[in-house]
Amino acid sequence: LSELPFVLAPKDSTERSVAEMAFEDAGIDPYVPMDVEGIHYQMALVESSDYCSFIGSNNRAHVPDSIRLIPCKTHPKMNAVAVYRKDKPLTKALLELIALAEEYWSSFSEEELF
């Protein structure tokens, strides 16, 4: 895969960070001559050229018949944090949302998450 040209999401995007982690975990240093915004643009470049791409499986808006999707055997992971301004009080609704998220994610064992 390291010889294939990849078109990926922009460097400051979550999709790009997850893709780079997956490549790193696989020991691959991908050749990325172009990064583009938007799944449709990535699909168009893959369909019309020799590019490959790495997309989230939930981003399959329309997959042309000429494109093949290959599921990853492992699931890339991402750590997330809630972000808010320190000088602003959190609303009751946001506190409840954070509590629900903590409850949900703490219900999984570490093996299930990774």
Secondary structure, 3 states (H helix, E strand, C coil): CCCCEEEECCCCCHHHHHHHHHHHHCCCCCEEEEECCCHHHHHHHHHHCCCECCCCHHHCCCCCCCCCCCCCCCCCCCCCCCCCCCCCCCCHHHHHHHHHHHHHHHCCCHHHHC
